[in-house]
Amino acid sequence: MNPVLVFDIETVPDIAGLRTLYELGAEISDADVAAMAFQRRRQASGNDFLQLHLHRVVAIACVLRERDSVRVWSLGEPSDAEGALIQRFFDGIEKYSPQIVSWNGGGFDLPVLNYRGLIHGVHAPRFWDQGEDDREFKWNNYISRYHARHLDLMDLLAMYQPRAAAPLDDIAQLMGFPGKIGIGGAFVWQAWQDGGIEQIRNYCEADVANTYLVYLRFQLMRGLLTAEQYKQEIALLRATIEKSTLPHWAEFLQRWPG
């Protein structure tokens, strides 16, 4: 079985970068720097969603399915620097050469990781290989939209039509899965300002677990899992989560009666 790595990231405004670009001094608070960036973005685009290179990665959550086990966790420690978190992600690709799976990873997560990895000097040769080092990667790599090593579930299910895209939370709940729990994506910046990095990491972990559950259902739909195999995979994830004593997993299970 080829390892499967499902991933999700959470971000906040890159305050240090915004200070550099806007030539702002330390006398202006982080909150005011972000407010200024949001206002500029609203004027330019009609919404306050910052351009991807201005997102600072503060959490990366993964599900790794390999051999006879599945694992759900956040990379690194809450105090780790952004560059260290991103390097850990690409180190996992270097180690396992996995099938990577995301929800809107092609439109958000991977471009953010690419820009921020570039800024921090991250080393990611396996991810960027398009056949130069491994001839197999010429025909199936992480970069090409038409190759399968990265499966963006949202993009594929929408048939690559942006207007057909659906939110993960809606799809997960409609399928009987828990959906998002905790702070919610719109409140990550406030949670970060309040020192709530653990809340952010927990929220990210729940998101990646939902993504994995949707992935399993998709594997059933496309015929790569039988009905019995699908039930076994679901049971394996549930059993893994049930071993945790962390409250966000208790909430997750409460909303997933099975």
MIPADREN-23827 format. One record per residue (C-alpha): residue in one letter; chain; x, y, z. Coordinates in nm, 3 decimals. Example, Ala and Ser with C-alpha at 12.3 -4.5 7.8 and 13.67 -1.06 7.14 Angstrom:
// residues 2
<node><res>A</res><chain>A</chain><u>1.230</u><v>-0.450</v><w>0.780</w></node>
<node><res>S</res><chain>A</chain><u>1.367</u><v>-0.106</v><w>0.714</w></node>
This chain:
// residues 258
<node><res>M</res><chain>A</chain><u>0.000</u><v>0.000</v><w>0.000</w></node>
<node><res>N</res><chain>A</chain><u>0.142</u><v>0.336</v><w>-0.104</w></node>
<node><res>P</res><chain>A</chain><u>0.141</u><v>0.575</v><w>0.194</w></node>
<node><res>V</res><chain>A</chain><u>-0.132</u><v>0.839</v><w>0.190</w></node>
<node><res>L</res><chain>A</chain><u>-0.068</u><v>1.179</v><w>0.349</w></node>
<node><res>V</res><chain>A</chain><u>-0.369</u><v>1.406</v><w>0.395</w></node>
<node><res>F</res><chain>A</chain><u>-0.281</u><v>1.761</v><w>0.499</w></node>
<node><res>D</res><chain>A</chain><u>-0.430</u><v>2.094</v><w>0.598</w></node>
<node><res>I</res><chain>A</chain><u>-0.278</u><v>2.424</v><w>0.707</w></node>
<node><res>E</res><chain>A</chain><u>-0.388</u><v>2.722</v><w>0.914</w></node>
<node><res>T</res><chain>A</chain><u>-0.247</u><v>3.069</v><w>0.857</w></node>
<node><res>V</res><chain>A</chain><u>-0.242</u><v>3.421</v><w>0.996</w></node>
<node><res>P</res><chain>A</chain><u>-0.128</u><v>3.748</v><w>0.835</w></node>
<node><res>D</res><chain>A</chain><u>0.250</u><v>3.771</v><w>0.796</w></node>
<node><res>I</res><chain>A</chain><u>0.291</u><v>4.073</v><w>1.020</w></node>
<node><res>A</res><chain>A</chain><u>0.670</u><v>4.092</v><w>0.986</w></node>
<node><res>G</res><chain>A</chain><u>0.643</u><v>4.071</v><w>0.609</w></node>
<node><res>L</res><chain>A</chain><u>0.369</u><v>4.334</v><w>0.597</w></node>
<node><res>R</res><chain>A</chain><u>0.585</u><v>4.569</v><w>0.808</w></node>
<node><res>T</res><chain>A</chain><u>0.863</u><v>4.524</v><w>0.552</w></node>
<node><res>L</res><chain>A</chain><u>0.643</u><v>4.580</v><w>0.249</w></node>
<node><res>Y</res><chain>A</chain><u>0.454</u><v>4.876</v><w>0.397</w></node>
<node><res>E</res><chain>A</chain><u>0.760</u><v>5.021</v><w>0.572</w></node>
<node><res>L</res><chain>A</chain><u>0.585</u><v>5.022</v><w>0.910</w></node>
<node><res>G</res><chain>A</chain><u>0.766</u><v>5.067</v><w>1.241</w></node>
<node><res>A</res><chain>A</chain><u>0.731</u><v>4.890</v><w>1.573</w></node>
<node><res>E</res><chain>A</chain><u>0.513</u><v>5.170</v><w>1.709</w></node>
<node><res>I</res><chain>A</chain><u>0.221</u><v>5.029</v><w>1.508</w></node>
<node><res>S</res><chain>A</chain><u>0.064</u><v>4.725</v><w>1.672</w></node>
<node><res>D</res><chain>A</chain><u>0.032</u><v>4.388</v><w>1.502</w></node>
<node><res>A</res><chain>A</chain><u>-0.346</u><v>4.423</v><w>1.504</w></node>
<node><res>D</res><chain>A</chain><u>-0.323</u><v>4.762</v><w>1.330</w></node>
<node><res>V</res><chain>A</chain><u>-0.079</u><v>4.626</v><w>1.071</w></node>
<node><res>A</res><chain>A</chain><u>-0.322</u><v>4.347</v><w>0.989</w></node>
<node><res>A</res><chain>A</chain><u>-0.617</u><v>4.588</v><w>0.982</w></node>
<node><res>M</res><chain>A</chain><u>-0.429</u><v>4.806</v><w>0.736</w></node>
<node><res>A</res><chain>A</chain><u>-0.353</u><v>4.506</v><w>0.515</w></node>
<node><res>F</res><chain>A</chain><u>-0.717</u><v>4.392</v><w>0.524</w></node>
<node><res>Q</res><chain>A</chain><u>-0.835</u><v>4.741</v><w>0.430</w></node>
<node><res>R</res><chain>A</chain><u>-0.595</u><v>4.763</v><w>0.137</w></node>
<node><res>R</res><chain>A</chain><u>-0.708</u><v>4.423</v><w>0.019</w></node>
<node><res>R</res><chain>A</chain><u>-1.075</u><v>4.520</v><w>0.041</w></node>
<node><res>Q</res><chain>A</chain><u>-1.006</u><v>4.826</v><w>-0.169</w></node>
<node><res>A</res><chain>A</chain><u>-0.824</u><v>4.619</v><w>-0.430</w></node>
<node><res>S</res><chain>A</chain><u>-1.046</u><v>4.310</v><w>-0.447</w></node>
<node><res>G</res><chain>A</chain><u>-1.365</u><v>4.368</v><w>-0.251</w></node>
<node><res>N</res><chain>A</chain><u>-1.272</u><v>4.125</v><w>0.028</w></node>
<node><res>D</res><chain>A</chain><u>-1.006</u><v>4.108</v><w>0.299</w></node>
<node><res>F</res><chain>A</chain><u>-0.854</u><v>3.772</v><w>0.204</w></node>
<node><res>L</res><chain>A</chain><u>-0.483</u><v>3.845</v><w>0.176</w></node>
<node><res>Q</res><chain>A</chain><u>-0.272</u><v>3.732</v><w>-0.118</w></node>
<node><res>L</res><chain>A</chain><u>-0.124</u><v>3.389</v><w>-0.055</w></node>
<node><res>H</res><chain>A</chain><u>0.236</u><v>3.497</v><w>-0.010</w></node>
<node><res>L</res><chain>A</chain><u>0.126</u><v>3.716</v><w>0.283</w></node>
<node><res>H</res><chain>A</chain><u>-0.010</u><v>3.420</v><w>0.484</w></node>
<node><res>R</res><chain>A</chain><u>0.210</u><v>3.294</v><w>0.767</w></node>
<node><res>V</res><chain>A</chain><u>0.172</u><v>2.921</v><w>0.834</w></node>
<node><res>V</res><chain>A</chain><u>0.110</u><v>2.854</v><w>1.204</w></node>
<node><res>A</res><chain>A</chain><u>-0.024</u><v>2.496</v><w>1.194</w></node>
<node><res>I</res><chain>A</chain><u>0.000</u><v>2.195</v><w>0.964</w></node>
<node><res>A</res><chain>A</chain><u>-0.209</u><v>1.889</v><w>1.046</w></node>
<node><res>C</res><chain>A</chain><u>-0.172</u><v>1.551</v><w>0.879</w></node>
<node><res>V</res><chain>A</chain><u>-0.328</u><v>1.210</v><w>0.851</w></node>
<node><res>L</res><chain>A</chain><u>-0.074</u><v>0.945</v><w>0.751</w></node>
<node><res>R</res><chain>A</chain><u>-0.206</u><v>0.607</v><w>0.640</w></node>
<node><res>E</res><chain>A</chain><u>0.067</u><v>0.350</v><w>0.588</w></node>
<node><res>R</res><chain>A</chain><u>0.110</u><v>-0.024</v><w>0.638</w></node>
<node><res>D</res><chain>A</chain><u>-0.145</u><v>-0.125</v><w>0.905</w></node>
<node><res>S</res><chain>A</chain><u>-0.181</u><v>0.208</v><w>1.088</w></node>
<node><res>V</res><chain>A</chain><u>-0.326</u><v>0.555</v><w>1.061</w></node>
<node><res>R</res><chain>A</chain><u>-0.204</u><v>0.860</v><w>1.251</w></node>
<node><res>V</res><chain>A</chain><u>-0.354</u><v>1.207</v><w>1.299</w></node>
<node><res>W</res><chain>A</chain><u>-0.136</u><v>1.485</v><w>1.438</w></node>
<node><res>S</res><chain>A</chain><u>-0.001</u><v>1.838</v><w>1.407</w></node>
<node><res>L</res><chain>A</chain><u>0.352</u><v>1.878</v><w>1.282</w></node>
<node><res>G</res><chain>A</chain><u>0.615</u><v>2.011</v><w>1.521</w></node>
<node><res>E</res><chain>A</chain><u>0.554</u><v>2.195</v><w>1.844</w></node>
<node><res>P</res><chain>A</chain><u>0.332</u><v>2.499</v><w>1.906</w></node>
<node><res>S</res><chain>A</chain><u>0.643</u><v>2.716</v><w>1.949</w></node>
<node><res>D</res><chain>A</chain><u>0.814</u><v>2.604</v><w>1.627</w></node>
<node><res>A</res><chain>A</chain><u>0.904</u><v>2.868</v><w>1.371</w></node>
<node><res>E</res><chain>A</chain><u>0.717</u><v>2.876</v><w>1.042</w></node>
<node><res>G</res><chain>A</chain><u>1.016</u><v>2.755</v><w>0.840</w></node>
<node><res>A</res><chain>A</chain><u>1.063</u><v>2.453</v><w>1.068</w></node>
<node><res>L</res><chain>A</chain><u>0.696</u><v>2.351</v><w>1.028</w></node>
<node><res>I</res><chain>A</chain><u>0.712</u><v>2.376</v><w>0.651</w></node>
<node><res>Q</res><chain>A</chain><u>1.039</u><v>2.184</v><w>0.639</w></node>
<node><res>R</res><chain>A</chain><u>0.880</u><v>1.903</v><w>0.842</w></node>
<node><res>F</res><chain>A</chain><u>0.599</u><v>1.880</v><w>0.586</w></node>
<node><res>F</res><chain>A</chain><u>0.835</u><v>1.849</v><w>0.293</w></node>
<node><res>D</res><chain>A</chain><u>1.058</u><v>1.610</v><w>0.490</w></node>
<node><res>G</res><chain>A</chain><u>0.756</u><v>1.379</v><w>0.511</w></node>
<node><res>I</res><chain>A</chain><u>0.721</u><v>1.384</v><w>0.134</w></node>
<node><res>E</res><chain>A</chain><u>1.094</u><v>1.319</v><w>0.105</w></node>
<node><res>K</res><chain>A</chain><u>1.067</u><v>1.019</v><w>0.338</w></node>
<node><res>Y</res><chain>A</chain><u>0.748</u><v>0.851</v><w>0.217</w></node>
<node><res>S</res><chain>A</chain><u>0.687</u><v>0.978</v><w>-0.142</w></node>
<node><res>P</res><chain>A</chain><u>0.318</u><v>0.951</v><w>-0.047</w></node>
<node><res>Q</res><chain>A</chain><u>-0.002</u><v>1.015</v><w>-0.230</w></node>
<node><res>I</res><chain>A</chain><u>-0.090</u><v>1.357</v><w>-0.086</w></node>
<node><res>V</res><chain>A</chain><u>-0.453</u><v>1.457</v><w>-0.044</w></node>
<node><res>S</res><chain>A</chain><u>-0.612</u><v>1.792</v><w>0.033</w></node>
<node><res>W</res><chain>A</chain><u>-0.928</u><v>1.997</v><w>0.015</w></node>
<node><res>N</res><chain>A</chain><u>-0.843</u><v>2.301</v><w>-0.198</w></node>
<node><res>G</res><chain>A</chain><u>-0.473</u><v>2.227</v><w>-0.153</w></node>
<node><res>G</res><chain>A</chain><u>-0.403</u><v>2.326</v><w>-0.512</w></node>
<node><res>G</res><chain>A</chain><u>-0.575</u><v>2.660</v><w>-0.470</w></node>
<node><res>F</res><chain>A</chain><u>-0.450</u><v>2.750</v><w>-0.122</w></node>
<node><res>D</res><chain>A</chain><u>-0.240</u><v>2.516</v><w>0.093</w></node>
<node><res>L</res><chain>A</chain><u>0.032</u><v>2.420</v><w>-0.151</w></node>
<node><res>P</res><chain>A</chain><u>0.085</u><v>2.766</v><w>-0.304</w></node>
<node><res>V</res><chain>A</chain><u>0.114</u><v>2.908</v><w>0.048</w></node>
<node><res>L</res><chain>A</chain><u>0.362</u><v>2.636</v><w>0.148</w></node>
<node><res>N</res><chain>A</chain><u>0.557</u><v>2.698</v><w>-0.173</w></node>
<node><res>Y</res><chain>A</chain><u>0.584</u><v>3.075</v><w>-0.125</w></node>
<node><res>R</res><chain>A</chain><u>0.659</u><v>3.052</v><w>0.245</w></node>
<node><res>G</res><chain>A</chain><u>0.904</u><v>2.766</v><w>0.193</w></node>
<node><res>L</res><chain>A</chain><u>1.084</u><v>2.978</v><w>-0.066</w></node>
<node><res>I</res><chain>A</chain><u>1.105</u><v>3.267</v><w>0.180</w></node>
<node><res>H</res><chain>A</chain><u>1.252</u><v>3.044</v><w>0.452</w></node>
<node><res>G</res><chain>A</chain><u>1.493</u><v>2.848</v><w>0.231</w></node>
<node><res>V</res><chain>A</chain><u>1.315</u><v>2.514</v><w>0.274</w></node>
<node><res>H</res><chain>A</chain><u>1.465</u><v>2.208</v><w>0.100</w></node>
<node><res>A</res><chain>A</chain><u>1.206</u><v>2.001</v><w>-0.092</w></node>
<node><res>P</res><chain>A</chain><u>1.367</u><v>1.812</v><w>-0.384</w></node>
<node><res>R</res><chain>A</chain><u>1.121</u><v>1.522</v><w>-0.389</w></node>
<node><res>F</res><chain>A</chain><u>0.820</u><v>1.750</v><w>-0.408</w></node>
<node><res>W</res><chain>A</chain><u>0.966</u><v>1.946</v><w>-0.700</w></node>
<node><res>D</res><chain>A</chain><u>1.100</u><v>1.646</v><w>-0.892</w></node>
<node><res>Q</res><chain>A</chain><u>0.945</u><v>1.626</v><w>-1.239</w></node>
<node><res>G</res><chain>A</chain><u>1.163</u><v>1.344</v><w>-1.364</w></node>
<node><res>E</res><chain>A</chain><u>1.507</u><v>1.497</v><w>-1.324</w></node>
<node><res>D</res><chain>A</chain><u>1.598</u><v>1.263</v><w>-1.034</w></node>
<node><res>D</res><chain>A</chain><u>1.340</u><v>0.986</v><w>-1.066</w></node>
<node><res>R</res><chain>A</chain><u>1.216</u><v>0.904</v><w>-1.416</w></node>
<node><res>E</res><chain>A</chain><u>0.885</u><v>0.781</v><w>-1.271</w></node>
<node><res>F</res><chain>A</chain><u>0.812</u><v>1.137</v><w>-1.161</w></node>
<node><res>K</res><chain>A</chain><u>0.818</u><v>1.257</v><w>-1.522</w></node>
<node><res>W</res><chain>A</chain><u>0.485</u><v>1.086</v><w>-1.572</w></node>
<node><res>N</res><chain>A</chain><u>0.334</u><v>1.128</v><w>-1.225</w></node>
<node><res>N</res><chain>A</chain><u>0.450</u><v>1.407</v><w>-0.995</w></node>
<node><res>Y</res><chain>A</chain><u>0.322</u><v>1.654</v><w>-0.736</w></node>
<node><res>I</res><chain>A</chain><u>0.340</u><v>1.956</v><w>-0.965</w></node>
<node><res>S</res><chain>A</chain><u>0.130</u><v>1.883</v><w>-1.272</w></node>
<node><res>R</res><chain>A</chain><u>-0.242</u><v>1.941</v><w>-1.241</w></node>
<node><res>Y</res><chain>A</chain><u>-0.301</u><v>1.635</v><w>-1.458</w></node>
<node><res>H</res><chain>A</chain><u>-0.092</u><v>1.398</v><w>-1.245</w></node>
<node><res>A</res><chain>A</chain><u>-0.217</u><v>1.208</v><w>-0.942</w></node>
<node><res>R</res><chain>A</chain><u>0.046</u><v>1.233</v><w>-0.669</w></node>
<node><res>H</res><chain>A</chain><u>-0.148</u><v>1.529</v><w>-0.532</w></node>
<node><res>L</res><chain>A</chain><u>-0.523</u><v>1.475</v><w>-0.515</w></node>
<node><res>D</res><chain>A</chain><u>-0.714</u><v>1.797</v><w>-0.449</w></node>
<node><res>L</res><chain>A</chain><u>-1.055</u><v>1.656</v><w>-0.366</w></node>
<node><res>M</res><chain>A</chain><u>-1.239</u><v>1.986</v><w>-0.392</w></node>
<node><res>D</res><chain>A</chain><u>-1.091</u><v>2.069</v><w>-0.730</w></node>
<node><res>L</res><chain>A</chain><u>-1.151</u><v>1.722</v><w>-0.874</w></node>
<node><res>L</res><chain>A</chain><u>-1.506</u><v>1.681</v><w>-0.745</w></node>
<node><res>A</res><chain>A</chain><u>-1.591</u><v>2.026</v><w>-0.887</w></node>
<node><res>M</res><chain>A</chain><u>-1.449</u><v>1.910</v><w>-1.223</w></node>
<node><res>Y</res><chain>A</chain><u>-1.199</u><v>2.198</v><w>-1.203</w></node>
<node><res>Q</res><chain>A</chain><u>-1.480</u><v>2.455</v><w>-1.214</w></node>
<node><res>P</res><chain>A</chain><u>-1.437</u><v>2.721</v><w>-0.943</w></node>
<node><res>R</res><chain>A</chain><u>-1.809</u><v>2.801</v><w>-0.940</w></node>
<node><res>A</res><chain>A</chain><u>-1.882</u><v>2.435</v><w>-0.857</w></node>
<node><res>A</res><chain>A</chain><u>-1.653</u><v>2.428</v><w>-0.550</w></node>
<node><res>A</res><chain>A</chain><u>-1.810</u><v>2.327</v><w>-0.218</w></node>
<node><res>P</res><chain>A</chain><u>-1.700</u><v>2.388</v><w>0.143</w></node>
<node><res>L</res><chain>A</chain><u>-1.544</u><v>2.094</v><w>0.324</w></node>
<node><res>D</res><chain>A</chain><u>-1.769</u><v>2.153</v><w>0.626</w></node>
<node><res>D</res><chain>A</chain><u>-2.086</u><v>2.120</v><w>0.417</w></node>
<node><res>I</res><chain>A</chain><u>-1.971</u><v>1.809</v><w>0.233</w></node>
<node><res>A</res><chain>A</chain><u>-1.849</u><v>1.636</v><w>0.550</w></node>
<node><res>Q</res><chain>A</chain><u>-2.172</u><v>1.699</v><w>0.738</w></node>
<node><res>L</res><chain>A</chain><u>-2.388</u><v>1.593</v><w>0.444</w></node>
<node><res>M</res><chain>A</chain><u>-2.196</u><v>1.263</v><w>0.444</w></node>
<node><res>G</res><chain>A</chain><u>-2.262</u><v>1.210</v><w>0.815</w></node>
<node><res>F</res><chain>A</chain><u>-1.916</u><v>1.314</v><w>0.936</w></node>
<node><res>P</res><chain>A</chain><u>-1.853</u><v>1.569</v><w>1.214</w></node>
<node><res>G</res><chain>A</chain><u>-1.756</u><v>1.869</v><w>1.002</w></node>
<node><res>K</res><chain>A</chain><u>-1.561</u><v>2.156</v><w>1.148</w></node>
<node><res>I</res><chain>A</chain><u>-1.528</u><v>2.186</v><w>1.525</w></node>
<node><res>G</res><chain>A</chain><u>-1.367</u><v>2.448</v><w>1.744</w></node>
<node><res>I</res><chain>A</chain><u>-1.285</u><v>2.805</v><w>1.654</w></node>
<node><res>G</res><chain>A</chain><u>-1.361</u><v>2.810</v><w>1.281</w></node>
<node><res>G</res><chain>A</chain><u>-1.134</u><v>2.942</v><w>1.007</w></node>
<node><res>A</res><chain>A</chain><u>-1.263</u><v>3.298</v><w>1.027</w></node>
<node><res>F</res><chain>A</chain><u>-1.146</u><v>3.324</v><w>1.389</w></node>
<node><res>V</res><chain>A</chain><u>-0.792</u><v>3.187</v><w>1.354</w></node>
<node><res>W</res><chain>A</chain><u>-0.636</u><v>3.534</v><w>1.347</w></node>
<node><res>Q</res><chain>A</chain><u>-0.817</u><v>3.637</v><w>1.666</w></node>
<node><res>A</res><chain>A</chain><u>-0.724</u><v>3.310</v><w>1.834</w></node>
<node><res>W</res><chain>A</chain><u>-0.360</u><v>3.366</v><w>1.736</w></node>
<node><res>Q</res><chain>A</chain><u>-0.362</u><v>3.714</v><w>1.888</w></node>
<node><res>D</res><chain>A</chain><u>-0.512</u><v>3.568</v><w>2.206</w></node>
<node><res>G</res><chain>A</chain><u>-0.236</u><v>3.307</v><w>2.232</w></node>
<node><res>G</res><chain>A</chain><u>-0.463</u><v>3.023</v><w>2.126</w></node>
<node><res>I</res><chain>A</chain><u>-0.219</u><v>2.823</v><w>1.914</w></node>
<node><res>E</res><chain>A</chain><u>-0.340</u><v>2.496</v><w>2.070</w></node>
<node><res>Q</res><chain>A</chain><u>-0.697</u><v>2.580</v><w>1.966</w></node>
<node><res>I</res><chain>A</chain><u>-0.573</u><v>2.646</v><w>1.614</w></node>
<node><res>R</res><chain>A</chain><u>-0.383</u><v>2.317</v><w>1.597</w></node>
<node><res>N</res><chain>A</chain><u>-0.685</u><v>2.124</v><w>1.729</w></node>
<node><res>Y</res><chain>A</chain><u>-0.914</u><v>2.288</v><w>1.475</w></node>
<node><res>C</res><chain>A</chain><u>-0.669</u><v>2.202</v><w>1.198</w></node>
<node><res>E</res><chain>A</chain><u>-0.649</u><v>1.838</v><w>1.311</w></node>
<node><res>A</res><chain>A</chain><u>-1.028</u><v>1.805</v><w>1.300</w></node>
<node><res>D</res><chain>A</chain><u>-1.030</u><v>1.952</v><w>0.950</w></node>
<node><res>V</res><chain>A</chain><u>-0.772</u><v>1.706</v><w>0.823</w></node>
<node><res>A</res><chain>A</chain><u>-0.963</u><v>1.414</v><w>0.979</w></node>
<node><res>N</res><chain>A</chain><u>-1.276</u><v>1.527</v><w>0.792</w></node>
<node><res>T</res><chain>A</chain><u>-1.075</u><v>1.550</v><w>0.471</w></node>
<node><res>Y</res><chain>A</chain><u>-0.950</u><v>1.195</v><w>0.521</w></node>
<node><res>L</res><chain>A</chain><u>-1.304</u><v>1.069</v><w>0.577</w></node>
<node><res>V</res><chain>A</chain><u>-1.420</u><v>1.236</v><w>0.256</w></node>
<node><res>Y</res><chain>A</chain><u>-1.120</u><v>1.083</v><w>0.078</w></node>
<node><res>L</res><chain>A</chain><u>-1.218</u><v>0.736</v><w>0.195</w></node>
<node><res>R</res><chain>A</chain><u>-1.572</u><v>0.784</v><w>0.064</w></node>
<node><res>F</res><chain>A</chain><u>-1.427</u><v>0.903</v><w>-0.266</w></node>
<node><res>Q</res><chain>A</chain><u>-1.209</u><v>0.592</v><w>-0.285</w></node>
<node><res>L</res><chain>A</chain><u>-1.525</u><v>0.387</v><w>-0.235</w></node>
<node><res>M</res><chain>A</chain><u>-1.708</u><v>0.580</v><w>-0.506</w></node>
<node><res>R</res><chain>A</chain><u>-1.427</u><v>0.540</v><w>-0.759</w></node>
<node><res>G</res><chain>A</chain><u>-1.402</u><v>0.166</v><w>-0.685</w></node>
<node><res>L</res><chain>A</chain><u>-1.058</u><v>0.161</v><w>-0.523</w></node>
<node><res>L</res><chain>A</chain><u>-1.210</u><v>0.043</v><w>-0.195</w></node>
<node><res>T</res><chain>A</chain><u>-1.473</u><v>-0.226</v><w>-0.161</w></node>
<node><res>A</res><chain>A</chain><u>-1.760</u><v>-0.168</v><w>0.082</w></node>
<node><res>E</res><chain>A</chain><u>-1.591</u><v>-0.396</v><w>0.334</w></node>
<node><res>Q</res><chain>A</chain><u>-1.252</u><v>-0.226</v><w>0.295</w></node>
<node><res>Y</res><chain>A</chain><u>-1.419</u><v>0.112</v><w>0.338</w></node>
<node><res>K</res><chain>A</chain><u>-1.578</u><v>0.000</v><w>0.666</w></node>
<node><res>Q</res><chain>A</chain><u>-1.242</u><v>-0.128</v><w>0.787</w></node>
<node><res>E</res><chain>A</chain><u>-1.069</u><v>0.201</v><w>0.705</w></node>
<node><res>I</res><chain>A</chain><u>-1.338</u><v>0.400</v><w>0.884</w></node>
<node><res>A</res><chain>A</chain><u>-1.311</u><v>0.170</v><w>1.187</w></node>
<node><res>L</res><chain>A</chain><u>-0.934</u><v>0.209</v><w>1.194</w></node>
<node><res>L</res><chain>A</chain><u>-0.957</u><v>0.588</v><w>1.204</w></node>
<node><res>R</res><chain>A</chain><u>-1.227</u><v>0.581</v><w>1.471</w></node>
<node><res>A</res><chain>A</chain><u>-1.024</u><v>0.340</v><w>1.686</w></node>
<node><res>T</res><chain>A</chain><u>-0.719</u><v>0.568</v><w>1.653</w></node>
<node><res>I</res><chain>A</chain><u>-0.913</u><v>0.877</v><w>1.757</w></node>
<node><res>E</res><chain>A</chain><u>-1.079</u><v>0.693</v><w>2.047</w></node>
<node><res>K</res><chain>A</chain><u>-0.737</u><v>0.631</v><w>2.200</w></node>
<node><res>S</res><chain>A</chain><u>-0.685</u><v>1.005</v><w>2.250</w></node>
<node><res>T</res><chain>A</chain><u>-0.784</u><v>1.181</v><w>2.570</w></node>
<node><res>L</res><chain>A</chain><u>-0.777</u><v>1.527</v><w>2.412</w></node>
<node><res>P</res><chain>A</chain><u>-1.110</u><v>1.714</v><w>2.434</w></node>
<node><res>H</res><chain>A</chain><u>-1.130</u><v>1.812</v><w>2.066</w></node>
<node><res>W</res><chain>A</chain><u>-1.135</u><v>1.444</v><w>1.971</w></node>
<node><res>A</res><chain>A</chain><u>-1.407</u><v>1.378</v><w>2.228</w></node>
<node><res>E</res><chain>A</chain><u>-1.614</u><v>1.649</v><w>2.059</w></node>
<node><res>F</res><chain>A</chain><u>-1.531</u><v>1.504</v><w>1.718</w></node>
<node><res>L</res><chain>A</chain><u>-1.655</u><v>1.159</v><w>1.822</w></node>
<node><res>Q</res><chain>A</chain><u>-1.966</u><v>1.304</v><w>1.986</w></node>
<node><res>R</res><chain>A</chain><u>-2.062</u><v>1.454</v><w>1.649</w></node>
<node><res>W</res><chain>A</chain><u>-1.980</u><v>1.132</v><w>1.467</w></node>
<node><res>P</res><chain>A</chain><u>-2.212</u><v>0.865</v><w>1.608</w></node>
<node><res>G</res><chain>A</chain><u>-2.104</u><v>0.614</v><w>1.344</w></node>
